């Protein structure tokens, strides 16, 4: 289903993100998680793309399997880094041939194995360039849907680490929207004030497409620093940190704190008229299921 049709409802969307498995055992486990969450009737699920396209084939295989064996619309990530124009076109053609309706376009990260990666050989330097190219592909008529791929882009409510000038950052986001993006999905955050301020700044900048909020429930203290790295410097509200400190090293207590905070975030976002909520699942289902239950969605 095209993202425009998904977002056309007056109701907020609920969606999940998964990353490709690295082994047959992990693939079976992940597929069980997806099947478990299918009963929650997500609006769509997205599948990540490793740094430098390192999981390109795994991403493709998982996306096609979701498309062919579930009722969930899959949205694969597609990145600029370490790709030629021909490689991007081949990927788009493969997805179009099996009826994948949407793409999330990202700049992406350099391969972890390559220090000081030289991007001079990349066909597309910025995500806006990739959005423009996907839009061009759409106009070629190669997709079974006359509208072509629905196009999503990413945004950082707390600011992108590579662009400390927040005004310039908004210009970059506006350029992606102007090139043809249909929706925005944000990086994770833990304070709703950051999201609502970001949404207001988008409106002031003339960005009027749907904005989906990214939420990741905390499930372990060891994962907090990793979360901050993934979100490129997100801050943790003092109230949340106090609760985590009280939980100490008790794993179940930490999970309860994280799930409760995520549930409160989601309730506040829904009350504030959010267009949708996107759960970063880390390929697990428990936290998402419990947040759903607390919101009365099950």
Backbone bond lengths (Angstrom), bond angles and torsions (degrees), N, CA, C in turn:
res aa  C-N    CA-C-N  psi(-1)  N-CA   C-N-CA  omega(-1)  CA-C   N-CA-C  phi
1 X - - - 1.467 - - 1.530 109.70 -
2 X 1.314 116.03 133.73 1.465 121.37 -179.53 1.522 109.81 -66.09
3 X 1.343 116.37 142.26 1.460 120.83 -176.36 1.530 111.63 -60.81
4 X 1.318 118.25 -29.23 1.467 120.00 177.41 1.522 110.94 -63.74
5 X 1.331 116.10 -36.58 1.463 119.86 177.80 1.527 110.65 -72.42
6 X 1.341 116.10 -37.38 1.458 120.69 179.28 1.523 110.84 -63.82
7 X 1.322 116.03 -41.53 1.464 121.41 -175.84 1.519 113.21 -87.10
8 X 1.316 116.54 -1.30 1.461 120.44 -175.59 1.519 112.62 -75.40
9 X 1.332 116.88 -13.84 1.458 120.79 179.28 1.522 110.60 -75.31
10 X 1.320 116.28 155.28 1.457 120.05 175.54 1.524 111.79 -76.32
11 X 1.327 116.97 -13.37 1.458 121.39 -179.30 1.533 110.55 -85.89
12 X 1.342 117.51 147.06 1.467 119.87 177.44 1.526 110.56 -67.93
13 X 1.313 115.85 150.38 1.461 121.51 177.18 1.528 109.79 -86.04
14 X 1.335 115.35 154.18 1.464 122.00 172.51 1.519 106.81 -129.38
15 X 1.320 116.40 126.08 1.458 119.88 -174.47 1.520 110.59 -142.91
16 X 1.350 115.37 165.82 1.463 121.78 -175.65 1.525 110.01 -129.83
17 X 1.340 115.11 153.92 1.460 119.53 175.08 1.520 110.78 -121.34
18 X 1.332 115.56 138.54 1.459 122.44 178.18 1.526 109.24 -127.62
19 X 1.332 115.76 156.95 1.468 119.11 172.50 1.523 108.59 -114.08
20 X 1.324 118.81 150.12 1.461 121.67 -174.15 1.524 111.95 -63.67
21 X 1.332 118.31 140.44 1.463 122.02 177.62 1.526 110.67 -71.07
22 X 1.333 115.40 156.73 1.465 119.97 -178.77 1.521 113.14 -109.59
23 X 1.344 116.98 2.22 1.463 120.60 178.33 1.520 108.55 -151.42
24 X 1.329 116.29 165.86 1.465 120.60 179.15 1.523 110.55 -63.20
25 X 1.342 116.06 -39.56 1.471 120.09 179.02 1.527 110.90 -63.28
26 X 1.326 115.59 -44.29 1.462 119.89 178.93 1.523 111.08 -65.52
27 X 1.334 116.25 -34.79 1.459 120.37 179.18 1.527 110.84 -64.40
28 X 1.336 116.38 -42.69 1.465 119.94 178.80 1.530 110.86 -64.67
29 X 1.319 116.02 -41.97 1.461 120.52 -179.95 1.520 110.70 -63.42
30 X 1.341 116.15 -44.56 1.456 119.89 -179.61 1.522 111.06 -64.81
31 X 1.315 115.92 -40.64 1.465 118.00 -178.66 1.527 110.70 -63.17
32 X 1.339 116.65 -34.76 1.462 119.82 175.97 1.529 111.17 -65.50
33 X 1.340 116.33 -36.60 1.463 120.43 176.89 1.529 110.12 -64.44
34 X 1.321 116.23 -43.39 1.465 120.60 179.84 1.526 110.32 -63.50
35 X 1.317 115.97 -43.20 1.462 119.88 177.63 1.532 110.91 -62.63
36 X 1.335 115.37 -38.23 1.460 120.68 179.37 1.529 110.17 -62.71
37 X 1.323 116.27 -42.02 1.460 120.59 -177.00 1.532 112.88 -83.07
38 X 1.331 117.26 -13.68 1.464 119.43 179.32 1.520 111.19 -61.25
39 X 1.337 116.64 -32.26 1.464 119.92 -179.13 1.528 112.24 -65.25
40 X 1.332 116.24 -15.68 1.466 120.24 178.36 1.530 111.60 -85.49
41 X 1.325 115.43 0.20 1.471 122.66 176.52 1.529 112.42 51.93
42 X 1.338 117.09 57.54 1.467 119.17 178.07 1.518 111.74 -62.75
43 X 1.315 115.65 149.75 1.466 120.73 178.87 1.521 110.60 -65.45
44 X 1.340 116.37 -34.99 1.468 122.35 175.23 1.526 107.74 -168.94
45 X 1.314 116.91 168.55 1.460 122.12 170.28 1.525 107.38 -128.62
46 X 1.323 116.16 147.29 1.464 119.68 175.81 1.520 109.20 -112.98
47 X 1.331 115.30 153.31 1.468 121.84 -179.08 1.520 108.05 -126.38
48 X 1.338 115.97 124.70 1.458 120.56 -172.94 1.524 112.13 -74.08
49 X 1.319 113.14 171.40 1.460 123.42 -175.27 1.518 106.41 -131.19
50 X 1.323 118.80 118.98 1.455 121.71 -175.08 1.515 113.76 -61.90
51 X 1.333 115.68 161.43 1.464 121.55 -179.41 1.524 110.48 -54.21
52 X 1.331 115.02 129.73 1.457 119.62 -179.43 1.507 114.06 68.30
53 X 1.322 116.58 18.73 1.462 119.69 -179.35 1.513 113.20 73.97
54 X 1.348 116.90 23.57 1.467 120.94 -173.70 1.521 113.84 -65.41
55 X 1.326 117.24 -21.03 1.471 119.38 179.39 1.535 111.04 -114.57
56 X 1.314 116.24 29.16 1.467 119.93 -174.72 1.523 112.91 -54.73
57 X 1.338 116.98 -48.96 1.464 119.67 -177.98 1.534 111.31 -69.51
58 X 1.330 117.03 -38.90 1.457 120.64 178.46 1.522 110.75 -64.17
59 X 1.329 115.48 -40.58 1.466 119.78 177.28 1.517 110.03 -61.99
60 X 1.326 116.01 -47.57 1.460 120.36 -178.89 1.529 110.94 -59.92
61 X 1.332 117.03 -46.56 1.466 120.45 -177.50 1.519 111.75 -63.11
62 X 1.344 116.64 -41.96 1.461 119.94 -179.35 1.525 110.57 -67.70
63 X 1.320 117.14 -41.79 1.466 120.93 179.61 1.526 110.78 -61.06
64 X 1.321 116.57 -45.02 1.465 120.39 -179.49 1.525 110.47 -65.35
65 X 1.334 117.30 -39.99 1.470 120.36 180.00 1.531 110.58 -63.88
66 X 1.332 116.71 -42.11 1.470 120.15 177.45 1.520 109.78 -62.27
67 X 1.322 116.33 -42.65 1.460 121.55 -179.51 1.531 111.49 -61.91
68 X 1.329 115.85 -41.68 1.468 120.34 -172.62 1.524 114.35 -85.96
69 X 1.335 118.02 -21.15 1.472 119.05 -172.45 1.523 114.43 -120.88
70 X 1.323 118.39 -1.14 1.460 120.59 178.43 1.532 109.08 -132.61
71 X 1.314 115.05 174.76 1.464 121.11 176.42 1.523 111.23 -98.50
72 X 1.327 116.98 9.62 1.465 121.29 -175.87 1.531 110.46 -91.46
73 X 1.317 119.12 126.78 1.465 120.32 173.90 1.528 110.84 -68.47
74 X 1.338 119.11 121.00 1.464 120.88 178.28 1.531 111.57 -91.31
75 X 1.332 115.64 144.40 1.463 121.10 176.76 1.525 108.35 -125.06
76 X 1.331 118.41 105.12 1.463 120.36 178.88 1.522 112.20 -77.89
77 X 1.334 115.29 146.79 1.461 120.80 171.15 1.529 108.55 -78.18
78 X 1.324 116.24 150.14 1.457 121.97 175.03 1.527 107.23 -142.07
79 X 1.338 116.76 128.79 1.462 120.41 -174.00 1.523 112.76 -119.04
80 X 1.340 113.47 161.00 1.467 120.71 -179.30 1.524 112.54 -81.92
81 X 1.322 116.65 -39.91 1.462 121.75 -168.74 1.526 112.40 -60.67
82 X 1.345 114.22 132.93 1.472 123.14 173.90 1.521 113.60 66.63
83 X 1.334 117.12 28.50 1.460 119.74 179.63 1.521 111.68 -130.12
84 X 1.336 114.21 140.28 1.464 120.86 172.93 1.521 108.90 -87.44
85 X 1.312 116.19 168.18 1.459 120.09 177.95 1.525 110.83 -63.76
86 X 1.328 116.88 -37.62 1.465 120.12 179.06 1.526 110.90 -63.26
87 X 1.327 116.73 -41.65 1.471 120.06 179.54 1.525 111.27 -63.47
88 X 1.321 115.99 -40.78 1.465 120.12 177.99 1.524 109.86 -64.14
89 X 1.322 116.64 -43.40 1.471 120.39 -179.51 1.528 111.79 -63.58
90 X 1.329 116.35 -40.92 1.469 120.00 178.68 1.525 110.11 -61.57
91 X 1.317 116.34 -42.72 1.469 120.53 179.36 1.519 110.74 -63.15
92 X 1.332 117.06 -45.72 1.460 120.73 179.53 1.527 111.10 -62.14
93 X 1.327 116.24 -41.47 1.466 119.80 -179.83 1.530 111.14 -65.39
94 X 1.330 116.56 -39.29 1.471 119.98 178.84 1.526 111.00 -62.78
95 X 1.329 115.84 -44.40 1.464 119.06 179.78 1.526 111.20 -67.85
96 X 1.315 116.43 -40.55 1.464 119.54 179.24 1.529 111.06 -62.69
97 X 1.332 116.61 -36.70 1.467 121.02 -175.43 1.524 112.35 -66.29
98 X 1.331 117.65 -24.57 1.467 120.16 179.58 1.526 111.72 -106.61
99 X 1.325 116.37 9.42 1.456 120.30 173.43 1.517 115.92 81.56
100 X 1.336 117.78 20.51 1.464 119.73 173.13 1.529 107.75 -66.54
101 X 1.314 117.40 129.18 1.461 120.33 -168.81 1.530 115.14 -96.55
102 X 1.343 116.94 -17.61 1.465 118.83 -171.96 1.524 112.07 -141.21
103 X 1.338 115.32 156.42 1.462 123.18 179.21 1.530 107.94 -136.46
104 X 1.335 116.75 140.21 1.463 120.82 170.36 1.527 107.29 -104.14
105 X 1.318 117.04 112.53 1.464 122.09 -174.64 1.523 110.72 -93.08
106 X 1.329 115.98 131.20 1.461 122.21 -176.76 1.523 110.25 -137.54
107 X 1.333 115.85 155.40 1.461 118.36 171.10 1.522 109.55 -66.35
108 X 1.326 116.70 -46.04 1.457 121.41 179.18 1.512 112.78 87.69
109 X 1.328 114.96 170.42 1.465 122.49 -178.89 1.519 110.49 -107.45
110 X 1.332 117.51 151.38 1.469 120.49 175.99 1.515 110.71 -65.34
111 X 1.336 118.02 157.02 1.466 120.53 176.87 1.521 110.19 -56.72
112 X 1.328 117.14 137.05 1.466 121.00 -177.89 1.523 111.96 -64.53
113 X 1.331 116.66 -22.67 1.462 121.05 -178.70 1.522 113.24 -83.52
114 X 1.336 116.65 -7.23 1.461 120.17 -175.39 1.526 110.44 -115.17
115 X 1.328 115.87 104.63 1.462 119.39 176.48 1.530 109.06 -79.36
116 X 1.319 116.36 146.00 1.472 121.64 -178.54 1.527 111.38 52.32
117 X 1.328 114.75 47.76 1.469 120.20 -177.43 1.530 110.99 -59.04
118 X 1.328 115.91 132.30 1.466 122.47 179.95 1.521 109.49 -91.87
119 X 1.326 116.29 115.44 1.456 120.34 -176.42 1.526 113.34 -91.38
120 X 1.301 117.63 7.84 1.467 119.78 -176.81 1.523 112.20 -62.26
121 X 1.344 117.32 -22.62 1.461 119.61 -179.97 1.512 114.03 -91.17
122 X 1.323 117.23 -3.28 1.460 119.97 179.41 1.523 110.58 -74.40
123 X 1.315 116.25 135.41 1.469 119.86 -179.08 1.521 111.94 -68.77
124 X 1.322 116.67 -31.60 1.464 121.02 -177.38 1.526 108.46 -128.02
125 X 1.321 116.36 124.41 1.462 120.14 -174.29 1.524 111.95 -91.14
126 X 1.327 115.58 -41.00 1.466 120.25 -179.00 1.529 110.01 -113.77
127 X 1.341 115.43 157.00 1.462 119.44 177.79 1.523 111.19 -59.22
128 X 1.330 117.27 -33.54 1.468 120.20 178.68 1.524 111.10 -60.50
129 X 1.344 117.04 -35.00 1.470 120.76 177.64 1.526 110.51 -65.60
130 X 1.327 115.64 -39.55 1.469 119.62 179.42 1.520 110.88 -69.83
131 X 1.331 117.39 -38.98 1.471 120.22 175.85 1.524 109.63 -58.58
132 X 1.326 115.91 -45.30 1.476 120.28 -179.96 1.524 110.50 -59.74
133 X 1.340 116.59 -39.87 1.466 120.00 -178.21 1.526 111.20 -69.75
134 X 1.332 117.29 -41.63 1.466 119.54 177.85 1.521 109.55 -63.18
135 X 1.315 116.83 -37.83 1.470 120.48 177.59 1.535 109.93 -63.14
136 X 1.322 116.62 -39.99 1.466 121.06 176.87 1.518 110.47 -63.30
137 X 1.337 116.82 -41.62 1.464 121.60 176.81 1.521 109.56 -60.78
138 X 1.313 116.87 -41.51 1.471 120.49 179.01 1.524 111.39 -58.64
139 X 1.313 115.93 -39.58 1.469 120.28 -178.08 1.524 112.65 -71.88
140 X 1.353 116.31 -14.29 1.467 119.46 -178.98 1.520 112.40 -75.45
141 X 1.344 116.57 -14.61 1.452 119.99 -179.94 1.511 114.26 79.97
142 X 1.346 117.16 15.68 1.466 120.82 -177.76 1.517 113.41 -79.97
143 X 1.317 116.96 -13.29 1.467 120.76 -178.61 1.523 110.03 -95.92
144 X 1.348 118.61 141.11 1.469 120.44 -179.87 1.523 113.54 -62.36
145 X 1.332 117.72 -27.10 1.459 121.13 174.11 1.531 107.74 -85.37
146 X 1.305 118.21 125.72 1.467 121.21 -177.10 1.519 112.62 -58.52
147 X 1.323 117.08 -22.80 1.467 120.14 178.01 1.520 112.10 -80.64
148 X 1.341 116.13 -11.64 1.460 119.75 -175.67 1.512 110.78 74.43
149 X 1.335 116.33 -158.50 1.459 121.51 179.66 1.532 111.17 -72.54
150 X 1.340 115.77 138.04 1.445 119.07 163.75 1.513 107.23 -72.73
151 X 1.332 117.40 143.54 1.463 120.48 -171.68 1.522 111.03 -121.91
152 X 1.326 115.49 124.35 1.444 121.35 175.24 1.516 111.35 -109.31
153 X 1.334 116.46 154.42 1.462 122.12 175.70 1.527 108.70 -134.24
154 X 1.321 115.81 162.46 1.461 121.67 -178.60 1.520 110.75 -100.94
155 X 1.354 115.19 158.22 1.461 121.32 175.92 1.523 108.66 -150.02
156 X 1.318 115.74 159.71 1.459 122.83 -176.61 1.518 109.78 -120.24
157 X 1.330 118.12 103.10 1.469 120.17 -178.81 1.525 113.59 -56.45
158 X 1.332 116.62 -32.29 1.463 120.28 -178.71 1.527 112.71 -95.07
159 X 1.322 116.98 4.85 1.461 120.85 178.66 1.517 112.40 103.18
160 X 1.328 116.13 142.58 1.458 121.49 178.59 1.527 109.14 -82.98
161 X 1.337 118.22 133.56 1.473 120.50 -176.00 1.520 113.95 -62.48
162 X 1.338 117.21 -25.21 1.463 120.08 -178.97 1.523 112.61 -85.79
163 X 1.333 116.53 -5.96 1.469 120.23 -177.85 1.528 109.47 -134.27
164 X 1.333 117.62 78.95 1.468 119.84 -179.38 1.520 113.38 -63.59
165 X 1.331 117.53 -22.13 1.467 121.15 175.44 1.523 108.00 -77.13
166 X 1.338 116.42 103.98 1.464 120.37 -173.62 1.524 112.35 -67.76
167 X 1.325 117.72 -27.81 1.461 119.45 177.95 1.527 110.17 -70.20
168 X 1.329 115.58 -41.75 1.461 120.19 177.67 1.523 110.25 -65.68
169 X 1.329 116.30 -38.19 1.462 120.49 178.07 1.529 111.06 -58.74
170 X 1.325 116.53 -41.50 1.455 119.76 179.45 1.530 110.92 -66.35
171 X 1.339 116.15 -33.99 1.471 119.36 175.59 1.524 110.63 -62.25
172 X 1.329 116.31 -40.70 1.466 120.04 179.15 1.531 110.95 -64.38
173 X 1.309 116.18 -42.00 1.464 119.41 178.28 1.526 110.33 -64.19
174 X 1.324 115.66 -41.78 1.475 120.04 179.15 1.527 110.62 -61.44
175 X 1.342 116.98 -35.01 1.468 119.58 179.75 1.525 110.95 -65.48
176 X 1.335 117.29 -36.54 1.473 120.12 177.70 1.525 110.54 -66.68
177 X 1.307 115.50 -39.98 1.464 119.93 179.19 1.525 110.02 -66.71
178 X 1.318 116.50 -43.68 1.467 120.40 -179.01 1.522 112.27 -65.36
179 X 1.337 117.50 -26.50 1.461 120.53 178.97 1.533 111.71 -76.15
180 X 1.339 117.37 -13.72 1.461 118.39 174.80 1.507 116.68 131.31
181 X 1.347 118.96 13.54 1.464 120.30 178.48 1.524 110.65 -64.78
182 X 1.321 116.01 144.05 1.466 121.99 -179.34 1.525 113.07 -99.26
183 X 1.335 117.04 -22.83 1.463 119.79 179.33 1.516 109.58 -159.29
184 X 1.330 115.76 163.60 1.460 123.60 178.39 1.525 108.25 -118.98
185 X 1.334 116.57 135.86 1.465 121.70 172.49 1.527 107.24 -119.60
186 X 1.324 117.68 125.61 1.453 119.79 -174.58 1.520 113.08 -86.64
187 X 1.323 114.21 158.82 1.451 121.37 169.26 1.529 108.06 -68.72
188 X 1.317 116.60 162.79 1.462 119.64 -178.82 1.527 111.47 -64.79
189 X 1.321 116.10 154.25 1.463 123.53 176.86 1.522 107.39 -153.91
190 X 1.319 116.86 162.46 1.458 120.44 -177.05 1.524 113.73 -121.25
191 X 1.319 116.76 0.22 1.463 121.02 179.05 1.526 108.22 -128.61
192 X 1.325 116.74 116.08 1.459 120.45 -176.44 1.518 113.15 -62.52
193 X 1.338 117.52 -25.10 1.460 119.12 178.24 1.525 110.92 -58.32
194 X 1.332 116.19 -36.53 1.464 120.25 178.82 1.523 110.74 -63.58
195 X 1.320 115.96 -41.14 1.466 119.11 -179.67 1.528 111.40 -67.53
196 X 1.322 117.42 -47.20 1.460 119.81 -176.66 1.533 111.10 -66.09
197 X 1.334 116.74 -35.79 1.463 119.42 176.08 1.531 110.16 -65.52
198 X 1.330 115.78 -42.22 1.462 120.56 177.60 1.526 110.40 -60.87
199 X 1.321 116.99 -44.28 1.467 120.24 -179.97 1.524 110.91 -61.67
200 X 1.332 117.32 -40.34 1.466 120.62 178.17 1.523 111.05 -64.66
201 X 1.348 116.69 -39.63 1.461 119.48 179.16 1.525 111.60 -67.64
202 X 1.316 116.42 -34.15 1.469 119.65 174.32 1.526 110.17 -60.87
203 X 1.310 116.71 -44.88 1.464 120.59 179.77 1.524 110.73 -61.06
204 X 1.322 116.72 -42.61 1.464 120.65 179.16 1.527 111.39 -64.36
205 X 1.337 116.35 -30.11 1.469 120.57 -179.43 1.522 112.43 -85.24
206 X 1.329 117.49 0.26 1.452 120.36 -179.83 1.512 113.57 82.14
207 X 1.331 116.57 21.16 1.466 121.61 177.04 1.524 107.34 -95.03
208 X 1.312 116.19 111.50 1.464 120.47 -170.82 1.524 114.19 -124.59
209 X 1.338 117.08 22.87 1.458 120.09 175.93 1.528 108.79 -92.37
210 X 1.349 118.53 161.46 1.468 120.61 -178.98 1.529 112.79 -57.58
211 X 1.335 115.77 141.86 1.462 122.66 178.83 1.526 108.68 -119.45
212 X 1.324 116.45 115.95 1.462 122.78 -179.06 1.527 108.62 -98.60
213 X 1.327 116.75 131.17 1.464 122.31 -175.78 1.522 111.31 -88.10
214 X 1.326 117.65 130.49 1.457 122.29 178.75 1.516 112.27 -90.97
215 X 1.330 116.92 125.69 1.465 122.67 -177.09 1.529 110.10 -125.58
216 X 1.342 116.19 133.47 1.460 120.52 175.89 1.531 109.28 -129.68
217 X 1.329 118.21 107.96 1.461 119.92 177.23 1.530 111.68 -64.44
218 X 1.313 116.70 135.14 1.466 121.03 175.50 1.522 108.58 -73.71
219 X 1.317 116.53 130.64 1.470 120.25 179.83 1.521 112.93 -123.29
220 X 1.346 118.09 -6.61 1.464 120.42 177.25 1.520 109.59 -158.84
221 X 1.325 116.46 148.88 1.461 119.75 178.45 1.520 111.10 -69.41
222 X 1.332 116.67 -31.86 1.464 119.71 179.88 1.523 111.71 -66.03
223 X 1.336 115.86 -23.67 1.458 119.22 -177.80 1.512 114.27 -87.93
224 X 1.347 117.68 -6.54 1.462 119.21 -175.27 1.524 111.97 -64.51
225 X 1.334 116.43 -47.51 1.467 118.88 -179.60 1.519 110.59 -64.41
226 X 1.321 115.74 -36.74 1.469 119.35 178.11 1.520 109.76 -64.43
227 X 1.324 117.43 -39.35 1.464 120.82 176.63 1.525 110.77 -59.87
228 X 1.344 115.22 -43.82 1.460 119.22 -179.67 1.527 110.85 -62.00
229 X 1.347 116.65 -36.00 1.456 120.44 177.23 1.527 111.04 -68.79
230 X 1.328 116.26 -43.39 1.458 120.61 179.80 1.519 111.22 -61.04
231 X 1.325 115.47 -38.29 1.460 120.53 -178.88 1.511 111.54 -89.06
232 X 1.325 116.51 6.73 1.459 122.17 176.05 1.522 112.57 58.52
233 X 1.337 116.39 45.89 1.454 119.62 172.64 1.505 116.31 104.16
234 X 1.318 118.77 22.70 1.456 119.65 179.86 1.528 110.74 -60.49
235 X 1.331 115.73 149.49 1.470 118.46 178.23 1.519 109.67 -102.17
236 X 1.336 114.15 153.02 1.455 121.52 -179.20 1.523 108.31 -108.24
237 X 1.334 118.39 121.41 1.469 120.48 179.62 1.524 111.35 -56.85
238 X 1.331 116.48 146.34 1.465 121.32 -178.33 1.524 111.17 -58.64
239 X 1.339 117.32 -38.07 1.461 120.92 179.44 1.521 110.89 -58.79
240 X 1.313 116.96 -41.70 1.466 121.30 178.90 1.522 110.59 -67.29
241 X 1.331 117.01 -43.61 1.457 120.47 -179.26 1.529 111.71 -64.05
242 X 1.357 116.79 -38.13 1.461 119.22 177.69 1.531 110.87 -61.50
243 X 1.319 116.38 -42.46 1.471 120.15 179.05 1.518 111.07 -64.80
244 X 1.326 117.31 -40.18 1.463 120.68 178.83 1.524 110.76 -67.55
245 X 1.322 116.74 -36.59 1.466 119.61 177.87 1.531 110.71 -64.64
246 X 1.330 116.39 -38.73 1.462 119.13 177.90 1.530 110.77 -65.25
247 X 1.327 116.35 -35.36 1.471 120.36 179.67 1.521 111.70 -68.99
248 X 1.334 115.65 -27.43 1.464 119.87 177.46 1.515 112.50 60.17
249 X 1.337 115.49 -132.64 1.465 120.05 -177.97 1.521 112.92 -99.19
250 X 1.324 115.77 16.21 1.475 119.77 178.38 1.534 108.32 -83.68
251 X 1.314 116.13 108.20 1.467 121.54 -170.81 1.525 112.66 -59.85
252 X 1.315 116.79 -44.40 1.460 119.23 -178.48 1.526 111.12 -66.22
253 X 1.330 116.50 -36.78 1.468 120.05 178.24 1.523 110.56 -65.76
254 X 1.331 116.25 -40.67 1.472 120.21 177.71 1.523 110.18 -61.44
255 X 1.332 116.52 -43.92 1.464 119.93 179.46 1.529 111.15 -61.54
256 X 1.341 116.33 -41.71 1.463 119.08 179.97 1.523 111.31 -63.79
257 X 1.339 116.25 -40.39 1.472 120.29 177.71 1.524 110.13 -62.54
258 X 1.335 116.62 -47.58 1.461 120.70 -178.43 1.514 112.67 -62.92
259 X 1.323 116.09 -42.87 1.467 120.09 -179.67 1.522 111.03 -67.95
260 X 1.341 116.52 -39.89 1.459 119.16 178.59 1.523 111.22 -64.39
261 X 1.336 116.60 -41.70 1.469 119.03 179.32 1.522 110.56 -64.30
262 X 1.329 116.95 -43.43 1.467 120.33 178.98 1.521 111.01 -62.45
263 X 1.336 116.53 -39.82 1.467 120.21 179.23 1.531 110.57 -64.30
264 X 1.349 116.58 -41.48 1.459 119.63 177.89 1.523 110.97 -65.29
265 X 1.336 116.32 -38.99 1.461 119.84 175.53 1.525 110.87 -59.00
266 X 1.326 115.53 -49.01 1.467 119.89 -177.18 1.520 111.49 -62.67
267 X 1.335 117.26 -41.19 1.464 120.39 178.55 1.524 110.28 -61.82
268 X 1.334 116.36 -42.93 1.460 119.72 178.84 1.515 112.65 -66.01
269 X 1.325 116.79 -38.16 1.466 120.85 178.42 1.530 110.57 -65.71
270 X 1.321 116.09 -43.18 1.466 119.50 179.07 1.524 110.92 -64.47
271 X 1.327 116.68 -40.98 1.458 119.90 177.07 1.524 111.19 -63.36
272 X 1.337 115.84 -29.34 1.464 120.57 -179.28 1.512 114.15 -87.99
273 X 1.347 116.92 8.23 1.463 120.19 175.18 1.507 115.18 77.31
274 X 1.336 117.50 33.42 1.464 120.40 179.33 1.530 110.43 -62.88
275 X 1.335 115.96 147.18 1.469 120.64 179.50 1.521 112.15 -73.79
276 X 1.310 116.68 -27.91 1.458 119.92 -179.87 1.511 110.81 -177.40
277 X 1.333 116.21 163.74 1.462 122.35 177.91 1.524 107.93 -126.81
278 X 1.328 115.68 129.01 1.459 122.84 -177.63 1.524 108.37 -114.57
279 X 1.334 117.41 116.62 1.461 121.64 -176.78 1.530 110.46 -91.39
280 X 1.334 115.51 122.65 1.458 120.95 171.69 1.532 106.78 -82.66
281 X 1.309 116.94 100.76 1.464 122.22 -167.07 1.523 114.67 -83.25
282 X 1.349 117.61 -18.65 1.467 121.09 -171.39 1.527 110.87 53.99
283 X 1.320 115.26 32.95 1.473 123.47 178.02 1.527 113.44 62.46
284 X 1.321 116.76 26.07 1.454 122.83 176.21 1.533 108.38 -121.18
285 X 1.344 116.09 161.94 1.468 117.99 -177.98 1.518 114.40 -118.58
286 X 1.341 117.61 -20.84 1.468 119.24 -171.42 1.529 112.43 -57.57
287 X 1.330 117.93 -52.87 1.459 120.57 -174.95 1.521 110.94 -60.22
288 X 1.323 116.12 -43.52 1.460 119.79 179.93 1.515 110.80 -63.34
289 X 1.326 117.35 -42.39 1.463 120.42 179.69 1.524 111.47 -62.43
290 X 1.324 117.35 -40.17 1.444 120.53 -178.78 1.530 112.03 -71.31
291 X 1.318 116.96 -36.11 1.467 119.18 175.06 1.524 109.79 -64.05
292 X 1.320 116.16 -44.53 1.469 120.29 176.85 1.522 110.71 -54.93
293 X 1.330 116.58 -46.52 1.468 120.47 -177.28 1.528 110.47 -62.82
294 X 1.323 117.28 -40.47 1.461 120.18 -178.27 1.522 112.22 -66.94
295 X 1.330 116.09 -25.14 1.469 120.78 179.97 1.529 112.99 -89.33
296 X 1.333 115.60 -2.31 1.457 119.21 -178.97 1.502 113.23 75.03
297 X 1.327 117.06 27.70 1.463 120.63 -176.62 1.519 112.40 -96.14
298 X 1.334 117.87 -1.79 1.470 119.51 -178.51 1.521 110.15 -109.17
